[in-house]
Structure formats: C-alpha cells, structure tokens
Amino acid sequence: MPKFAANISLLFAELPYLERFQAAADAGFKAVEILFPYELAAKETRRALLANGLELVLINAPPPNYTGGEPGYAAVPGGEARFQSDIRRVLRYAEILRPGLIHIMSGYTAGQDAQDCFVSNLQWAADFAPQQQFTIEPLNPVSQPGYFLNDYDLAIQVLDHVNRPNVGLQYDSFHAHMIHDDAKAVWDRFHSRIVHAQIGAAPDRCEPGRGPTDFQGLFSDMDASGFSGWVSAEYTSSTPQTRNSLGWMQG
C-alpha cells in the first residue's frame, strides 16, 4: 500500500486547526499537507507538527489574497512582480515549516501568453530556490471554471518547457476523473512524471470507496509503478467525524 498523508485543511475539519494534527496522528497518519498555512504564525504550526511527530509534505502558493483576489495567478501575464514577491513570502514560511513540496497555482486565464507566463514564473521560482521542490496540478473545469491548468497533457507541456528538476507533476484522483473520466488511466499514463498524489472520490470529492474510481486498483498501480511519494487524502468526509471515513486505509 502507498504511504498516506492527511490534508488537514479538509480532513478533521470538525476540529479547530491546531487540534487536527493530533487527530491525524491518532488516526495513523505520519504526514500532513496544509493548503494555506498562512493565517497563523509558522512557528505555531511547526510546534504542532513536532508535537505529533508529523512530516509536512505540501503547502500551496501563493498565500491567499485577503482583499478578495482569486487564489493563484502564476499564469496571469502582468503579475510577475507580485508572483516573485509572494514566492519570497512563501519561502519564508517554508524555512520554518519545511514542506517537502510547494504547489504553485496557475490562476484563471487562458492562451499562449498565459502558458509562456506560467513557464517563466515557474523557472524563476525553481532557480530562485533550487533546494525547494515545487509542483503544478491540473484542476478540473467543473470545480474550477476558467483555471488555466485544466488538463494533464497541458501540464506535461508546461513541465517540458520549464525543464527544471525541482518542478514536478501533482496528481489528484478527483480532478483526474473529472477531467479525463478515468483517474486510474491518468495515473497509468503519467505516473513517471508524478511527484505527489492526492486522493478523493469523484464526483463529490468524498472519501475513497464511493464513486466510480477503483481505489484498491489505483493503490495497486501506485505500488507497481514504484511510486515512493506521499499519497494525501484530500477530500470532504461524508461522515460528521472524519475518523469514520477512513475505512479505505485498511482496504
């Protein structure tokens, strides 16, 4: 079986943020990811990680725009200076939190100029912080209409143009199914480029075991492909208590 992490931005949401770390550890997780860990001082999150023996595998960039802007703009032409400023801010958090990966969000745009901008910004981030691993992730157009990176083939085109060893592909079974109708087939086709995986059942983004995806088959394919990264549970539990949605871990 793969090694599983918990996305505590979605899992254990019935608990206050700092209590979710212990809940994840008690449930058997050895690692967590956090979408946007910017509301609290990084040292508070770091203490919660250390107190519960948890590794932080991923955070998202850029930080939220508290004035109401859209989350992500790395592919939006004209925002290069802001992108660089916000990546510097994210990296200051990363110095304390030590995430294995930082997911850079493309934002909502389209066209060749957007792709060129995305490639350029990713190259800048990769070169500015060569010790940090980054990812990009396709998001489906039903959940995220207008999002630039909305297809796995497009993601590979971007990565090939970026051509940096510290920028890789992030897979999400929910988005993969919603984009290409078969999450398992997407894994089988692109697994050699994937550095981080997330799981959730389509179409409701609930726990594995519901919906059309054969998760035990997907986990077997992950093992067979030699994938050694983390597989993070990123879903909204269909049960009031997250721990009651975790039966898939024993499958």
Accessible surface in RSA format (square Angstrom, percent):
REM  Atomic radii and reference values for relative SASA: ProtOr
REM  Chains: A
REM  Algorithm: Lee & Richards
REM  Probe-radius: 1.40
REM  Slices: 20
REM RES _ NUM      All-atoms   Total-Side   Main-Chain    Non-polar    All polar
REM                ABS   REL    ABS   REL    ABS   REL    ABS   REL    ABS   REL
RES MET A   1   114.85  59.5  59.94  39.7  54.92 130.8  47.75  40.6  67.10  88.9
RES PRO A   2    17.25  12.6   2.31   2.1  14.94  54.3  10.46   8.6   6.79  42.2
RES LYS A   3    94.90  46.3  85.04  52.2   9.86  23.5  53.29  48.0  41.61  44.3
RES PHE A   4    20.77  10.4  11.33   7.0   9.44  24.6  11.33   6.9   9.44  27.0
RES ALA A   5     0.00   0.0   0.00   0.0   0.00   0.0   0.00   0.0   0.00   0.0
RES ALA A   6     0.00   0.0   0.00   0.0   0.00   0.0   0.00   0.0   0.00   0.0
RES ASN A   7     0.00   0.0   0.00   0.0   0.00   0.0   0.00   0.0   0.00   0.0
RES ILE A   8     0.04   0.0   0.04   0.0   0.00   0.0   0.04   0.0   0.00   0.0
RES SER A   9    34.78  29.4  15.51  20.7  19.27  44.4  14.73  31.4  20.04  28.1
RES LEU A  10    48.76  27.2  40.73  29.1   8.03  20.2  42.01  29.5   6.75  18.2
RES LEU A  11     0.16   0.1   0.00   0.0   0.16   0.4   0.16   0.1   0.00   0.0
RES PHE A  12     5.59   2.8   5.59   3.5   0.00   0.0   5.59   3.4   0.00   0.0
RES ALA A  13    59.95  55.1  39.55  61.0  20.40  46.4  39.81  56.1  20.14  53.4
RES GLU A  14    72.44  41.6  30.92  23.4  41.52  98.9  35.27  68.2  37.18  30.4
RES LEU A  15    55.00  30.6  51.40  36.8   3.60   9.0  53.38  37.5   1.62   4.4
RES PRO A  16    82.67  60.3  70.69  64.4  11.98  43.6  81.97  67.7   0.71   4.4
RES TYR A  17    54.08  25.2  48.27  27.5   5.82  15.1  48.00  36.1   6.08   7.5
RES LEU A  18    75.12  41.8  63.57  45.5  11.55  29.0  63.57  44.6  11.55  31.1
RES GLU A  19    94.82  54.4  87.90  66.5   6.92  16.5  37.69  72.9  57.14  46.6
RES ARG A  20    37.86  15.9  37.86  19.3   0.00   0.0   0.00   0.0  37.86  22.9
RES PHE A  21     0.00   0.0   0.00   0.0   0.00   0.0   0.00   0.0   0.00   0.0
RES GLN A  22   104.83  58.6 104.83  76.6   0.00   0.0  18.80  40.0  86.03  65.2
RES ALA A  23    20.01  18.4  11.44  17.7   8.57  19.5  17.15  24.1   2.86   7.6
RES ALA A  24     0.00   0.0   0.00   0.0   0.00   0.0   0.00   0.0   0.00   0.0
RES ALA A  25    30.51  28.1  15.17  23.4  15.35  34.9  15.73  22.1  14.79  39.2
RES ASP A  26   110.21  77.2  72.69  72.3  37.52  88.7  32.92  77.5  77.29  77.1
RES ALA A  27    31.56  29.0   3.59   5.5  27.97  63.6  16.46  23.2  15.10  40.0
RES GLY A  28    42.47  52.4   0.00   N/A  42.47  52.4  27.96  76.7  14.51  32.5
RES PHE A  29     3.13   1.6   0.02   0.0   3.11   8.1   0.86   0.5   2.27   6.5
RES LYS A  30   142.78  69.7 139.25  85.4   3.53   8.4  84.16  75.8  58.62  62.4
RES ALA A  31     0.00   0.0   0.00   0.0   0.00   0.0   0.00   0.0   0.00   0.0
RES VAL A  32     0.00   0.0   0.00   0.0   0.00   0.0   0.00   0.0   0.00   0.0
RES GLU A  33     0.00   0.0   0.00   0.0   0.00   0.0   0.00   0.0   0.00   0.0
RES ILE A  34     3.05   1.7   3.05   2.3   0.00   0.0   3.05   2.2   0.00   0.0
RES LEU A  35    35.43  19.7  35.43  25.3   0.00   0.0  35.43  24.9   0.00   0.0
RES PHE A  36    59.73  29.9  43.12  26.7  16.61  43.2  43.12  26.1  16.61  47.5
RES PRO A  37     5.15   3.8   0.00   0.0   5.15  18.7   4.64   3.8   0.52   3.2
RES TYR A  38     9.13   4.3   0.15   0.1   8.98  23.4   0.15   0.1   8.98  11.1
RES GLU A  39   146.91  84.3 111.56  84.4  35.35  84.2  37.41  72.4 109.51  89.4
RES LEU A  40    59.42  33.1  55.62  39.8   3.80   9.6  58.10  40.8   1.32   3.6
RES ALA A  41    60.35  55.5  44.40  68.5  15.95  36.3  53.54  75.4   6.81  18.0
RES ALA A  42     9.05   8.3   4.33   6.7   4.72  10.7   4.33   6.1   4.72  12.5
RES LYS A  43   129.54  63.2 128.66  78.9   0.87   2.1  71.52  64.4  58.02  61.8
RES GLU A  44    58.47  33.6  55.16  41.7   3.32   7.9  12.84  24.8  45.64  37.3
RES THR A  45     0.41   0.3   0.41   0.4   0.00   0.0   0.01   0.0   0.40   0.6
RES ARG A  46    43.53  18.3  43.53  22.2   0.00   0.0  14.39  19.7  29.14  17.7
RES ARG A  47   145.18  61.0 141.18  72.0   3.99   9.5  70.63  96.5  74.55  45.2
RES ALA A  48    12.74  11.7   6.05   9.3   6.69  15.2  12.14  17.1   0.60   1.6
RES LEU A  49     0.09   0.0   0.08   0.1   0.01   0.0   0.08   0.1   0.01   0.0
RES LEU A  50   112.99  62.9  92.22  66.0  20.78  52.2  94.17  66.1  18.83  50.7
RES ALA A  51    88.24  81.1  43.41  67.0  44.83 102.0  56.89  80.1  31.36  83.1
RES ASN A  52    37.42  25.8  19.78  19.1  17.65  42.5   7.42  17.9  30.00  29.0
RES GLY A  53    62.21  76.7   0.00   N/A  62.21  76.7  39.10 107.3  23.11  51.8
RES LEU A  54    12.27   6.8   0.63   0.5  11.64  29.3   2.22   1.6  10.05  27.1
RES GLU A  55    89.40  51.3  80.96  61.2   8.44  20.1  37.54  72.6  51.85  42.3
RES LEU A  56     3.36   1.9   0.16   0.1   3.20   8.0   0.16   0.1   3.20   8.6
RES VAL A  57     3.68   2.4   2.67   2.4   1.01   2.4   3.25   2.8   0.44   1.2
RES LEU A  58     0.11   0.1   0.11   0.1   0.00   0.0   0.11   0.1   0.00   0.0
RES ILE A  59     0.00   0.0   0.00   0.0   0.00   0.0   0.00   0.0   0.00   0.0
RES ASN A  60     9.34   6.4   9.34   9.0   0.00   0.0   0.00   0.0   9.34   9.0
RES ALA A  61     0.09   0.1   0.09   0.1   0.00   0.0   0.09   0.1   0.00   0.0
RES PRO A  62     5.55   4.0   4.39   4.0   1.16   4.2   4.39   3.6   1.16   7.2
RES PRO A  63     4.26   3.1   0.62   0.6   3.64  13.2   0.62   0.5   3.64  22.6
RES PRO A  64    37.49  27.3  30.17  27.5   7.32  26.6  32.62  26.9   4.87  30.3
RES ASN A  65    41.05  28.3  24.46  23.6  16.58  39.9   7.04  17.0  34.00  32.9
RES TYR A  66   137.15  64.0  98.55  56.1  38.61 100.5 102.97  77.4  34.19  42.1
RES THR A  67   128.52  91.4  89.14  90.4  39.38  93.8  85.91 115.4  42.62  64.4
RES GLY A  68    68.57  84.6   0.00   N/A  68.57  84.6  37.64 103.3  30.93  69.3
RES GLY A  69    36.55  45.1   0.00   N/A  36.55  45.1  23.04  63.2  13.51  30.3
RES GLU A  70   108.26  62.2  95.21  72.0  13.04  31.1  39.26  75.9  69.00  56.3
RES PRO A  71    59.48  43.3  54.65  49.8   4.83  17.6  59.47  49.1   0.00   0.0
RES GLY A  72     2.64   3.3   0.00   N/A   2.64   3.3   0.00   0.0   2.64   5.9
RES TYR A  73    17.08   8.0  16.50   9.4   0.58   1.5  16.50  12.4   0.58   0.7
RES ALA A  74     1.35   1.2   0.25   0.4   1.10   2.5   0.25   0.4   1.10   2.9
RES ALA A  75     0.00   0.0   0.00   0.0   0.00   0.0   0.00   0.0   0.00   0.0
RES VAL A  76    49.23  32.4  49.12  44.5   0.10   0.2  49.12  42.7   0.10   0.3
RES PRO A  77    66.69  48.6  48.54  44.2  18.16  66.0  48.78  40.3  17.92 111.4
RES GLY A  78    73.56  90.7   0.00   N/A  73.56  90.7  36.99 101.5  36.58  81.9
RES GLY A  79    17.53  21.6   0.00   N/A  17.53  21.6  16.71  45.9   0.82   1.8
RES GLU A  80    63.89  36.7  63.74  48.2   0.15   0.3  34.52  66.8  29.37  24.0
RES ALA A  81    83.80  77.0  69.28 106.9  14.52  33.0  75.84 106.8   7.96  21.1
RES ARG A  82   102.09  42.9  94.19  48.0   7.90  18.8  55.53  75.9  46.56  28.2
RES PHE A  83     1.60   0.8   1.55   1.0   0.05   0.1   1.60   1.0   0.01   0.0
RES GLN A  84    49.80  27.8  49.80  36.4   0.00   0.0   1.60   3.4  48.20  36.6
RES SER A  85    62.84  53.1  58.19  77.7   4.65  10.7  24.32  51.8  38.52  54.0
RES ASP A  86    22.53  15.8  22.53  22.4   0.00   0.0   0.35   0.8  22.18  22.1
RES ILE A  87     1.11   0.6   1.11   0.8   0.00   0.0   1.11   0.8   0.00   0.0
RES ARG A  88    98.59  41.4  96.20  49.0   2.39   5.7  35.20  48.1  63.39  38.4
RES ARG A  89    72.38  30.4  72.38  36.9   0.00   0.0  23.64  32.3  48.74  29.5
RES VAL A  90     0.39   0.3   0.39   0.4   0.00   0.0   0.39   0.3   0.00   0.0
RES LEU A  91    19.66  10.9  18.89  13.5   0.77   1.9  18.92  13.3   0.74   2.0
RES ARG A  92   143.18  60.1 138.85  70.8   4.33  10.3  64.06  87.5  79.12  48.0
RES TYR A  93    36.54  17.1  34.99  19.9   1.54   4.0  20.48  15.4  16.05  19.8
RES ALA A  94     9.07   8.3   4.57   7.1   4.49  10.2   4.87   6.9   4.20  11.1
RES GLU A  95   136.28  78.2 110.12  83.3  26.16  62.3  44.76  86.6  91.51  74.7
RES ILE A  96    59.97  34.1  54.94  40.9   5.03  12.1  58.95  42.5   1.02   2.8
RES LEU A  97     0.14   0.1   0.00   0.0   0.14   0.4   0.00   0.0   0.14   0.4
RES ARG A  98   159.64  67.0 139.73  71.2  19.91  47.4  50.03  68.4 109.61  66.4
RES PRO A  99     7.88   5.7   0.39   0.4   7.49  27.2   0.39   0.3   7.49  46.6
RES GLY A 100    38.13  47.0   0.00   N/A  38.13  47.0  31.57  86.6   6.57  14.7
RES LEU A 101    21.11  11.8  21.11  15.1   0.00   0.0  21.11  14.8   0.00   0.0
RES ILE A 102     0.17   0.1   0.17   0.1   0.00   0.0   0.17   0.1   0.00   0.0
RES HIS A 103     4.67   2.6   4.67   3.2   0.00   0.0   3.00   3.1   1.67   1.9
RES ILE A 104     1.55   0.9   0.54   0.4   1.01   2.4   0.54   0.4   1.01   2.7
RES MET A 105    15.47   8.0  15.47  10.2   0.00   0.0  15.39  13.1   0.08   0.1
RES SER A 106     0.55   0.5   0.00   0.0   0.55   1.3   0.00   0.0   0.55   0.8
RES GLY A 107     0.00   0.0   0.00   N/A   0.00   0.0   0.00   0.0   0.00   0.0
RES TYR A 108    47.68  22.3  27.71  15.8  19.96  51.9  22.85  17.2  24.83  30.6
RES THR A 109    35.56  25.3  18.15  18.4  17.41  41.5  16.79  22.6  18.77  28.4
RES ALA A 110    83.98  77.2  61.60  95.1  22.37  50.9  62.71  88.3  21.27  56.3
RES GLY A 111    46.48  57.3   0.00   N/A  46.48  57.3  38.32 105.2   8.16  18.3
RES GLN A 112   114.44  64.0 102.29  74.8  12.15  28.9  56.33 119.9  58.11  44.1
RES ASP A 113   105.56  73.9  99.82  99.4   5.74  13.6  23.87  56.2  81.69  81.5
RES ALA A 114     0.66   0.6   0.34   0.5   0.32   0.7   0.34   0.5   0.32   0.8
RES GLN A 115    20.03  11.2  20.03  14.6   0.00   0.0   1.03   2.2  19.00  14.4
RES ASP A 116    76.27  53.4  69.49  69.2   6.77  16.0  30.14  70.9  46.13  46.0
RES CYS A 117     9.51   7.2   3.33   3.7   6.17  14.5   9.12  23.1   0.38   0.4
RES PHE A 118     0.08   0.0   0.08   0.0   0.00   0.0   0.08   0.0   0.00   0.0
RES VAL A 119    17.47  11.5  17.47  15.8   0.00   0.0  17.47  15.2   0.00   0.0
RES SER A 120    59.99  50.7  56.94  76.0   3.06   7.0  22.46  47.8  37.54  52.6
RES ASN A 121     2.87   2.0   2.66   2.6   0.21   0.5   0.21   0.5   2.66   2.6
RES LEU A 122     0.38   0.2   0.15   0.1   0.23   0.6   0.15   0.1   0.23   0.6
RES GLN A 123    46.34  25.9  46.34  33.9   0.00   0.0   5.72  12.2  40.62  30.8
RES TRP A 124    55.91  22.4  49.68  24.0   6.23  14.6  38.30  20.4  17.60  28.6
RES ALA A 125     0.24   0.2   0.24   0.4   0.00   0.0   0.24   0.3   0.00   0.0
RES ALA A 126     1.99   1.8   0.12   0.2   1.86   4.2   0.12   0.2   1.86   4.9
RES ASP A 127    82.19  57.6  60.90  60.6  21.30  50.4  31.59  74.4  50.60  50.5
RES PHE A 128    93.48  46.8  66.69  41.3  26.79  69.7  74.31  45.1  19.17  54.9
RES ALA A 129     1.76   1.6   1.40   2.2   0.36   0.8   1.76   2.5   0.00   0.0
RES PRO A 130    90.60  66.0  74.50  67.9  16.10  58.5  75.28  62.1  15.32  95.2
RES GLN A 131   143.91  80.5 108.39  79.2  35.51  84.6  75.11 159.9  68.80  52.2
RES GLN A 132    17.79   9.9  15.93  11.6   1.87   4.4   2.02   4.3  15.77  12.0
RES GLN A 133    75.98  42.5  75.41  55.1   0.57   1.4  28.96  61.7  47.01  35.7
RES PHE A 134     1.13   0.6   0.55   0.3   0.59   1.5   0.55   0.3   0.59   1.7
RES THR A 135     0.00   0.0   0.00   0.0   0.00   0.0   0.00   0.0   0.00   0.0
RES ILE A 136     0.02   0.0   0.02   0.0   0.00   0.0   0.02   0.0   0.00   0.0
RES GLU A 137     7.94   4.6   7.30   5.5   0.64   1.5   0.00   0.0   7.94   6.5
RES PRO A 138     0.00   0.0   0.00   0.0   0.00   0.0   0.00   0.0   0.00   0.0
RES LEU A 139    12.04   6.7  12.04   8.6   0.00   0.0  12.04   8.5   0.00   0.0
RES ASN A 140     0.00   0.0   0.00   0.0   0.00   0.0   0.00   0.0   0.00   0.0
RES PRO A 141    64.45  47.0  56.25  51.3   8.20  29.8  56.89  47.0   7.56  47.0
RES VAL A 142   109.32  71.9  86.27  78.1  23.05  55.5  91.87  79.8  17.45  47.3
RES SER A 143    49.27  41.6  21.99  29.3  27.29  62.9  21.54  45.9  27.73  38.8
RES GLN A 144    56.24  31.5  55.82  40.8   0.42   1.0   0.74   1.6  55.50  42.1
RES PRO A 145    95.34  69.5  82.12  74.9  13.21  48.0  84.05  69.4  11.29  70.2
RES GLY A 146    51.27  63.2   0.00   N/A  51.27  63.2  39.24 107.7  12.03  26.9
RES TYR A 147     4.04   1.9   0.93   0.5   3.11   8.1   0.00   0.0   4.04   5.0
RES PHE A 148    14.59   7.3   9.05   5.6   5.54  14.4  11.03   6.7   3.56  10.2
RES LEU A 149     1.44   0.8   1.44   1.0   0.00   0.0   1.44   1.0   0.00   0.0
RES ASN A 150    56.24  38.8  52.21  50.5   4.03   9.7   1.46   3.5  54.78  52.9
RES ASP A 151    40.74  28.5  40.74  40.5   0.00   0.0  14.33  33.7  26.41  26.3
RES TYR A 152     0.00   0.0   0.00   0.0   0.00   0.0   0.00   0.0   0.00   0.0
RES ASP A 153    49.86  34.9  47.52  47.3   2.35   5.5  22.73  53.5  27.13  27.1
RES LEU A 154    32.23  17.9  31.39  22.5   0.84   2.1  31.67  22.2   0.56   1.5
RES ALA A 155     0.00   0.0   0.00   0.0   0.00   0.0   0.00   0.0   0.00   0.0
RES ILE A 156    28.18  16.0  28.18  21.0   0.00   0.0  28.18  20.3   0.00   0.0
RES GLN A 157    89.86  50.3  87.49  63.9   2.37   5.6  28.44  60.5  61.42  46.6
RES VAL A 158     0.00   0.0   0.00   0.0   0.00   0.0   0.00   0.0   0.00   0.0
RES LEU A 159    10.36   5.8   4.76   3.4   5.60  14.1   4.76   3.3   5.60  15.1
RES ASP A 160    80.65  56.5  60.93  60.6  19.72  46.6  27.73  65.3  52.92  52.8
RES HIS A 161   116.00  63.4  99.90  69.4  16.10  41.2  74.34  76.6  41.66  48.5
RES VAL A 162     0.41   0.3   0.41   0.4   0.00   0.0   0.41   0.4   0.00   0.0
RES ASN A 163   114.77  79.1  99.33  96.0  15.44  37.2  14.26  34.3 100.51  97.1
RES ARG A 164    72.25  30.3  61.00  31.1  11.25  26.8  16.43  22.4  55.82  33.8
RES PRO A 165   133.65  97.4  97.13  88.5  36.52 132.8 111.07  91.7  22.58 140.3
RES ASN A 166     7.56   5.2   7.56   7.3   0.00   0.0   3.87   9.3   3.69   3.6
RES VAL A 167    13.76   9.1   0.56   0.5  13.20  31.8   0.92   0.8  12.85  34.8
RES GLY A 168     9.05  11.2   0.00   N/A   9.05  11.2   7.63  20.9   1.43   3.2
RES LEU A 169     0.00   0.0   0.00   0.0   0.00   0.0   0.00   0.0   0.00   0.0
RES GLN A 170     0.77   0.4   0.77   0.6   0.00   0.0   0.00   0.0   0.77   0.6
RES TYR A 171     0.00   0.0   0.00   0.0   0.00   0.0   0.00   0.0   0.00   0.0
RES ASP A 172     0.38   0.3   0.38   0.4   0.00   0.0   0.00   0.0   0.38   0.4
RES SER A 173     0.72   0.6   0.11   0.2   0.61   1.4   0.11   0.2   0.61   0.9
RES PHE A 174     8.00   4.0   7.95   4.9   0.05   0.1   8.00   4.8   0.00   0.0
RES HIS A 175     4.58   2.5   4.58   3.2   0.00   0.0   1.43   1.5   3.15   3.7
RES ALA A 176     0.00   0.0   0.00   0.0   0.00   0.0   0.00   0.0   0.00   0.0
RES HIS A 177    34.84  19.0  34.69  24.1   0.15   0.4  14.10  14.5  20.74  24.1
RES MET A 178    47.27  24.5  26.43  17.5  20.84  49.6  23.29  19.8  23.98  31.8
RES ILE A 179    33.25  18.9   7.64   5.7  25.61  61.7   9.62   6.9  23.63  64.1
RES HIS A 180    57.19  31.3  35.88  24.9  21.32  54.5  21.04  21.7  36.15  42.1
RES ASP A 181   113.50  79.5  98.80  98.3  14.70  34.7  27.53  64.8  85.96  85.7
RES ASP A 182    68.23  47.8  65.26  65.0   2.97   7.0  20.10  47.3  48.13  48.0
RES ALA A 183     1.56   1.4   0.00   0.0   1.56   3.6   0.00   0.0   1.56   4.1
RES LYS A 184    63.63  31.0  63.26  38.8   0.37   0.9  28.68  25.8  34.94  37.2
RES ALA A 185    49.15  45.2  40.53  62.5   8.62  19.6  44.90  63.2   4.25  11.3
RES VAL A 186     6.48   4.3   4.73   4.3   1.75   4.2   6.35   5.5   0.13   0.4
RES TRP A 187     0.59   0.2   0.59   0.3   0.00   0.0   0.56   0.3   0.03   0.0
RES ASP A 188    68.62  48.1  51.85  51.6  16.77  39.7  28.00  65.9  40.62  40.5
RES ARG A 189   156.56  65.7 124.56  63.5  32.00  76.2  54.12  74.0 102.44  62.1
RES PHE A 190    13.07   6.5  12.09   7.5   0.98   2.5  13.07   7.9   0.00   0.0
RES HIS A 191    64.05  35.0  56.90  39.5   7.16  18.3  27.64  28.5  36.41  42.4
RES SER A 192    94.24  79.6  57.57  76.8  36.68  84.5  44.88  95.6  49.36  69.2
RES ARG A 193    87.24  36.6  79.07  40.3   8.16  19.4  34.32  46.9  52.92  32.1
RES ILE A 194    10.73   6.1   0.00   0.0  10.73  25.9   0.00   0.0  10.73  29.1
RES VAL A 195    62.31  41.0  49.07  44.4  13.24  31.9  53.39  46.4   8.92  24.2
RES HIS A 196     1.27   0.7   1.27   0.9   0.00   0.0   0.00   0.0   1.27   1.5
RES ALA A 197     0.00   0.0   0.00   0.0   0.00   0.0   0.00   0.0   0.00   0.0
RES GLN A 198     1.87   1.0   1.87   1.4   0.00   0.0   0.00   0.0   1.87   1.4
RES ILE A 199     0.10   0.1   0.00   0.0   0.10   0.2   0.10   0.1   0.00   0.0
RES GLY A 200     0.60   0.7   0.00   N/A   0.60   0.7   0.13   0.3   0.48   1.1
RES ALA A 201     0.11   0.1   0.11   0.2   0.00   0.0   0.11   0.2   0.00   0.0
RES ALA A 202     2.08   1.9   0.01   0.0   2.07   4.7   0.22   0.3   1.86   4.9
RES PRO A 203    87.91  64.1  72.83  66.4  15.08  54.8  72.83  60.1  15.08  93.7
RES ASP A 204   106.17  74.4  81.53  81.1  24.65  58.3  25.51  60.0  80.67  80.5
RES ARG A 205    58.72  24.7  58.72  29.9   0.00   0.0  19.62  26.8  39.10  23.7
RES CYS A 206    10.57   8.0  10.57  11.8   0.00   0.0   6.51  16.5   4.06   4.4
RES GLU A 207    16.09   9.2  16.09  12.2   0.00   0.0   6.98  13.5   9.11   7.4
RES PRO A 208     6.22   4.5   0.10   0.1   6.12  22.3   0.10   0.1   6.12  38.1
RES GLY A 209    72.14  89.0   0.00   N/A  72.14  89.0  37.95 104.2  34.19  76.6
RES ARG A 210   122.95  51.6 117.38  59.8   5.57  13.3  32.42  44.3  90.53  54.9
RES GLY A 211    51.29  63.3   0.00   N/A  51.29  63.3  16.91  46.4  34.38  77.0
RES PRO A 212    85.72  62.5  46.85  42.7  38.86 141.3  59.35  49.0  26.36 163.8
RES THR A 213    18.60  13.2   2.50   2.5  16.10  38.4   7.49  10.1  11.11  16.8
RES ASP A 214    81.65  57.2  71.10  70.8  10.55  25.0  36.92  86.9  44.73  44.6
RES PHE A 215     8.67   4.3   4.83   3.0   3.84  10.0   4.83   2.9   3.84  11.0
RES GLN A 216    72.96  40.8  70.49  51.5   2.48   5.9  56.10 119.4  16.86  12.8
RES GLY A 217    14.96  18.5   0.00   N/A  14.96  18.5  13.52  37.1   1.44   3.2
RES LEU A 218     0.00   0.0   0.00   0.0   0.00   0.0   0.00   0.0   0.00   0.0
RES PHE A 219     1.20   0.6   1.17   0.7   0.03   0.1   1.20   0.7   0.00   0.0
RES SER A 220    67.22  56.8  59.63  79.6   7.59  17.5  32.28  68.7  34.94  49.0
RES ASP A 221    30.77  21.6  28.22  28.1   2.55   6.0   5.04  11.9  25.73  25.7
RES MET A 222     1.28   0.7   0.96   0.6   0.32   0.8   1.28   1.1   0.00   0.0
RES ASP A 223    68.17  47.8  48.07  47.8  20.11  47.5  29.44  69.3  38.73  38.6
RES ALA A 224    92.40  85.0  49.08  75.7  43.32  98.5  61.84  87.1  30.56  81.0
RES SER A 225    39.55  33.4   4.33   5.8  35.21  81.1  14.13  30.1  25.42  35.6
RES GLY A 226    58.00  71.5   0.00   N/A  58.00  71.5  35.25  96.7  22.75  50.9
RES PHE A 227    39.62  19.8  11.52   7.1  28.10  73.1  18.79  11.4  20.84  59.6
RES SER A 228    91.16  77.0  75.95 101.4  15.21  35.0  47.31 100.7  43.86  61.4
RES GLY A 229    19.31  23.8   0.00   N/A  19.31  23.8  16.00  43.9   3.32   7.4
RES TRP A 230    37.58  15.1  35.97  17.4   1.61   3.8  32.19  17.2   5.38   8.7
RES VAL A 231     0.00   0.0   0.00   0.0   0.00   0.0   0.00   0.0   0.00   0.0
RES SER A 232     0.00   0.0   0.00   0.0   0.00   0.0   0.00   0.0   0.00   0.0
RES ALA A 233     0.00   0.0   0.00   0.0   0.00   0.0   0.00   0.0   0.00   0.0
RES GLU A 234     8.43   4.8   8.18   6.2   0.25   0.6   0.00   0.0   8.43   6.9
RES TYR A 235     0.00   0.0   0.00   0.0   0.00   0.0   0.00   0.0   0.00   0.0
RES THR A 236    82.33  58.6  79.98  81.1   2.35   5.6  61.38  82.4  20.95  31.7
RES SER A 237    23.91  20.2   6.55   8.7  17.36  40.0   6.55  13.9  17.36  24.3
RES SER A 238    56.78  48.0  16.50  22.0  40.28  92.8  24.28  51.7  32.49  45.5
RES THR A 239    39.35  28.0  32.05  32.5   7.30  17.4  33.99  45.7   5.36   8.1
RES PRO A 240   118.56  86.4  96.70  88.1  21.86  79.5 109.75  90.6   8.82  54.8
RES GLN A 241    64.12  35.9  64.12  46.9   0.00   0.0  16.18  34.4  47.94  36.4
RES THR A 242     2.84   2.0   2.73   2.8   0.10   0.2   0.00   0.0   2.84   4.3
RES ARG A 243   158.83  66.7 143.85  73.3  14.97  35.6  51.69  70.6 107.13  64.9
RES ASN A 244    98.06  67.6  68.20  65.9  29.87  71.9  19.68  47.4  78.39  75.8
RES SER A 245     5.38   4.5   0.00   0.0   5.38  12.4   3.88   8.3   1.50   2.1
RES LEU A 246    13.38   7.5  12.27   8.8   1.11   2.8  13.21   9.3   0.17   0.5
RES GLY A 247    53.63  66.1   0.00   N/A  53.63  66.1  38.97 106.9  14.66  32.8
RES TRP A 248    17.85   7.2   4.64   2.2  13.21  31.0  12.95   6.9   4.90   7.9
RES MET A 249    34.94  18.1  18.57  12.3  16.37  39.0  17.69  15.0  17.25  22.9
RES GLN A 250   144.34  80.7 109.34  79.9  35.00  83.3  70.18 149.4  74.15  56.2
RES GLY A 251    67.65  83.4   0.00   N/A  67.65  83.4  28.47  78.1  39.18  87.8
END  Absolute sums over single chains surface
CHAIN  1 A    10577.8       7895.2       2682.6       5576.2       5001.6
END  Absolute sums over all chains
TOTAL         10577.8       7895.2       2682.6       5576.2       5001.6
